């Protein structure tokens, strides 16, 4: 599937870039208040609630100037322990996060919402003093989420006051409308190949197999952000582990499930058994809810072991479930707080997406929304239970011919009507923001480590971190 379109300034129409239920929603006052908190107030409150945290170190992290991972969206679970200690746990951080189409306007007079914030705060400043000196146009590359990518393209055209090339770039395109020549991106537009000086990227499926790591065209986010953890759960887990070791002395920590990495398929049953028969198995390089398998019964494990995969190595993580059935870990059991019970006394697992971006004044929140599972959480597991329907929250649906859809019935907006169902407060939102920033900085630091002083990808180092032959063969360097 190929597609190319030129977007001109003054084409933005709000109804094209928000879900209908979000378009006319009224932002919840607490979300608006949170998004308008300045950094000093956040620091004061967080350190008041966490007295062992080093305030100056946290300020330094919130002011981190991202080099590669400029724009991120973490998925977080609101969990508690048997002793009632609540925390936000990072499940993953995404290098092409969705969320704008689900976010009610904070200011009704700013109809481009946080699309414009993202472009003005992060994309435009990143284009200052470009080293590449390429005389070319601007582009938006995408392989899904047409509703949001068109919004970004139209806002970029308005902010930069020039046409933008909107180009679909799928991993299985036999005749793509984008190509790289000597590291420079060219896009096919109206029958001509146009050089591109900078591109906004929403390419999510194996971006490393067609966007080179050593691209001369400025790409936001660049592919290295994906391999360093934004689309690579294996390296992300190691990035978090390394950063947590550094953070320990400052009273800070990225909260993540207990994670076993570099697991071959035949080792998986051993680790599942060690975690009490309950675990989450992940294909490290998938996204949009694909390649994640929740295991709570022997039959689910057997079904997984019969499957065939493109890659050789997996991640096994502790499963967060109900208080009666969660993984056994060295830190004890964690379980979902879940939504406030509905009128049928059903509680659902929900996660929170927190989107942030790097600005000239630190890493700032952009938007947030939540998603719930399809089926309510049960107290006792029964034979034939489908654990994914109770624990999986991702809304993406893979349709025929590489297309994607979305199950918006499970979307929880941050509006006056939906937000209260989550049962979270202002301190939970601040915690989610801090956890998102910590995980983003960990991945950005890993990306810096994987690039040498000449700006070239350190393949030997990457291989030592992620020696998966199938993945290594996919990576496009130049």
N, C-alpha and C positions, 0 to 999 in steps of 0.2 A: 504494500500500500504506500503510495507516494502522495505528497501534498505540499503545495507551496502557495503562499499568499502574501501580498504586500499590505501591511497595516499602515494607514496614514494617521496623523494626529487628528484629534477631535472625533474619534469613532467609538468612544467608550459608551456602552449602554448597560447600566447596572443589571437589568433583568437577564442579561446573557451570562453573568458571572457569579450569581448566587443561586443556591437552591431556593426554590419558591418559598419553603418554610422559613428560610433565613432572611429573605429579601425584605420583608416587612416586620421582622421580629424586633422587639425592643430590648436593648442590652440590659442585663441585670446590673443593678447599681453596684454590687460588690465587684463585679468584673471590671466595670468602668473605673471604680476607685482603685483597684489593683493596677490597672494599666496606666494610671496617672500618678502612681507613687514614684517619687524620685529615688535615686539610688541611696542617698543617705538615710532616708526613712526606712528603706528595706534593710539596709545594713544594721541600723539601730534595732529594729524589731527582731531580725533573725538572730543577732548576737544576744539580745535580751532573752530570747526563747532557748538559745543554745549557748550557755555561758562559757563552754570550753572552746568555742570557735575563735580563732585569731582574726579579729576584725580587719586588720591591715592586709592580711593574706587574701581574705575574701574580697576586699575592695580591689586588690590587684587582679584577681580572677575575673570579677565583673567588668573590669576595664580592659580585659584582654583584647588585643588587636589581632583578630584572626587573619592568618596569611592565606589559608586555603579553604577552610571550612567556614564560609562567610554566613551561611544561612542554614538553619537546622530546625528540626521538629522532633522532639522526643515524645515517646509513648510511655506513660507512667501509670502504675497501678497504686491505688490507695489501699494500703494493707495494714494489718495489725498483728501483734504477736499474742500468744496465749496470755501474757501478762497485761495485754491492753496497750502496748506501746505502738503508736501509729507512725507510719512513715510513707513517703512516696518512693516507689521502686522503679528504676529505669529499666524498661524492657528492651528498647532500642532507640537509637537516634538516627534520623533519616536525613540524607543529603539532598533530597528533592521533596520536601514535605508538602502535603496538601493541607488545606485548612481555611484558605481565604473564603471559599464559597460557602462555608459553614459559619462564618463569623458575623454576627449582627454589627451594624455600624455603631462605633463608639460616639461619633458625632454625626447627626443627621445631615449636617451641612457639608460634610466631606463625602460625596457620593462614591468616590473611588476607594474609600476605606483604607484598610491596611495593605492593599495592593500598592497604593501610592507610597505609603510609609516605607515599604520594602525597597521600592525603586529609588526613592529620594535619599533614604538613610544609608543604603548598602550598595545597590547596583551603580548608581551615578558616581558616588565617591570612589568606587573601585576602578573607574575608568579614567580617573585623573592621572596624568603623567604616564600613560601607557608606554612601556618599554618597547613594545613590539614594532611601533612606527608603521604599522600596516595601514595603508590608505584604503579603508573599506567601510562597509555599512554595518548595521547592527542586526542581530537575528535572535530569534527564540527557537530553540530546538526542543522537540517533545516526542514522547511515544505513548502518552496517556494523559488523562485529565484535561480534555479540551476546554472545559468550562473555565478553568483557572489560567491555563497558558495563554488563551486569547485575551483574558483580562490583563495579564502581565504585559503582553505585546502591545496592547492598546495604551496602557499607562506609560510604558517605555517610550512609545511614539510621542505622547503628550509631554512627558518630562524632558526628553532629549530633543524634542522639536524636530524630528526627522522620521522618515519612513523606517519601518521594521519588517524584516523578512520572517514570516512565521512558517517554519519548516517541520514537517513530521519526519522522524528519523528512527524507524523501527529496526530491531535487531535482525529481522528476517527479510528486510527489503531487498528484492533482487535488482531494483533499479532506483536507488535512493536519490533524493534531491539534495544531499549534502555529501561532501567529500573533503579530505584533507590532502593538500599537496605541500610537501616540505613544511608540515606543521601548521599551515595556514588553512583555515576553514573557507570553503567555497560552497555557495548554495545556488541551486538552479532556480532562477526566477525569470519568468516570461521568456524562456528559451535561452537565457544567458547564464553563465557561471559567474557569480558575483563574489569578490573577496570580502571577508567579514573580519572586522577589527576586534569585535567583542560579541559574545553570545550569552544569553541567559539560557541555562540548561534545565529542562525538565525531562531528561532521558533517564528512565529508572531501571530498565531491564538490561543487565550486562553492559553498562555504558562503556566499560573498558575494552569491549571488542570492536568498537568503531570510533571512539573519541580518544585520540592518542594522549598518553601521559605527558609527553613533551610538546604539547601544542603551542604554537606561537600566538595564535588567536587567544585573546583573553576569554576564558570560559568561567562562568559563575553558576554553580560550584564546579571546580575542575574535577577531573576523574580521580585524581589522587585522594580527594576527600572521600570518595566511595571506597577505594581499596584500603584506606587507613581506618575505616570503621563506619562510614556513612552508609555503605551498602554491603559491608563485609562484617558480619557478626563475629567471625573468628578473630579478626584483628582488633575489632572494637573491644572484645572481652580482654584482650591483652593490653590494649591502651588504657582501659579502666584500671586494670590491676597495677600497671606501672604508675599511673597518676595517683591512685589511692595510697601507694607506698610513700609518695612524696607528700601527700596531704595529711597523712596520719598525725604528724607532729603539730599540725595546725587545728586539729579537732574537726576536720572536714572529711567527707567520704562520699563517693558515688555509691548509692544503694543499688545493688543488683542482686538477682537470684544467684545462688551458688552455681558456679559454671565450670563444667569440665570441657576443655577444648581438645582439638586434634584427635577426636574419637573415630576410629574406623567402625564400619557398620557392624562387624561381628563382635565388637566390644560393647555395643550399646546395651544388650540385656544385662550385662554385669553391673553397669552404672545405674540402670533403672532399678535393679534389685537393691543396690546399696542405698538408694533414696527411698526405700520402702515401697517400691512398686508403682510410685507416682512420679512422673517426670515429664519434661518438655524436650522434644528432640527437634533440632533446627538444621535445615540446610543453610549454611552460613551466608550464601550469596543471593538468597531469594528475598522478595519484599512483597508488600501489599497483601500480607496474610498468607502468601503462598509459601510452601516449604516449612511450615510449622506444624508439629504433631504433638498433641497432648495425649499422654498415656496414663490411664488410671486403672486399666484392667489388663489381664493377660491376653485377652482377645485383641485389644487395640495394639499391643506390642507385636503380636503375631502378624496382624495385618500390615503393620509398618515394615516388618522384616521381609515380607514378600514383595515389597515394592522395589522398583529399579530407579537409580538416580544417576545424574550426569557427573556428580562429583564424588570424591573418595572419602572426604573427612566431614565430620558432623560436630555439632555442639550438643551437649546434654546439660540441661538446667533443672534446678529444683522447681517443682510445680507448686504454684500458689493456688490453693483450692478453698474448700470449706474447712472450718475448724476441726471437723471430724476426719478429713482426708486431704492432707497436704504432704509434700515431701518432708522426709526427716533429714535435717541438715545439722552441721556442727553448731550452727547458731540457733537451733530450735526450729519450730514450725512458724511459717507466716501464712495468713489467710486473708481473703478479700473482705474489705469493709463492705463493698457493694453499694447498690443504690438503696435509698430509703424504701421500705416495703410498699408495694402498691396496694390498691384496695382489695386485692386477693391475697395479701400478705406474702407476695413473692419478691425476693431480692435478686437482682441481676448483677453479674460482674460488669464493671465499666472501667474503661481506661480514659485517661486525659491526654490529649495531644497539646503540647505547649510549643508554639513556634517562636523562634527568636532569630535575631540577625545581628551581625557585627556592625557597629556604627563608629563614627569618629568620637563618640562619647560613651563607648563601652557596648556590651552586648545587651540589647533591649528586647523585651517581649513584643511580639507582633499581633498574635491572635491565639485563640484557644477554643477547643471544643471537646466533646466527649462522645464515646460510643459504648453501647451496651451489647452484651451477648444476646443471641437469639432466644435462648431458653433460660429459665430461672435456675439459680443455684439450689441444689438439693442437699439435704442434710446427710442422707445415706445413699451410697452408690448401690444400684441394682444391676442385675444381669442385663447385658445388651445396651447399657447407657452409652450415649454419644457425648463424650466429654468436650469435644470442640464446640458443640452447640451451646454449652454452658460457659465455656471459658474463652472462646474466640470472639474478639470484638471488631476485627477489621471489617470495614464496610465494602471493600473492593470485591467485585465479582468478575471472574475471568469468563468472557463470553466467547462465541465462535470467532474464528479467523483473527485471533489476536486482539480482539476488542475488549474493552473493560466497561463494566457497569458499577453501580453503587446501590447498596441496600439502605436507603435513607430512612427507612422506618425505625432503624436502631440509632440514628443520629440524635445526640442530646446537645441542644444548643445552649449557649451561655446567655439565655434570655430570661425574662421574668417568669416564664412558664416552666421551662425545663430545668434550669440550674439547680433549684432547690431539691430536685430528685437525687442529686449526686451526694448530698450530705457532706459537702466540703466547705470549709471556711476560709477566711483570708490567709491565715497562717499556712493552710494546706496549699494554697495557690503560690504563696511565696516560696514554700518548700519545693513545689514542682518547678518553679522558675530556677531556683538555685541548682537543683539536680540537673535540669536541662543544660544550664551553662557549664557546670562541671563536666558533664559528659561530652559536650561540644568542644571544650578546651582540651580535654584528653585526646580526642580524635584529631584536632588541629595540631597538637603537639606531635602526635604520631606521624601525621602527614609531613611535618617539618623534618622529622627524623629520617623519613624515607626519601628525601630529596637532598642531593649533595649541594655543595657551595656553587656549583656551576648550573644548578637548576635541573639536573638530570635525575631520573628515577634510579634508586639503588636496588636493583633487582636481586642481588645476592642477599641483602639484608631482608628484603621482603620475603624471599624464599625461606629464609631461616625462621621467619614468623609464621608463614603460611605455605608450607610445602605440599600443595595440592596440585598435582600434575595437570589435571583437567582445567583448573583455573588458570595456572601459569601459561598454558598454551593459548588462552583466550586474550591475554593482555596485549594491547596494541601500544607499543612504546613511542614510535614516531609516525 
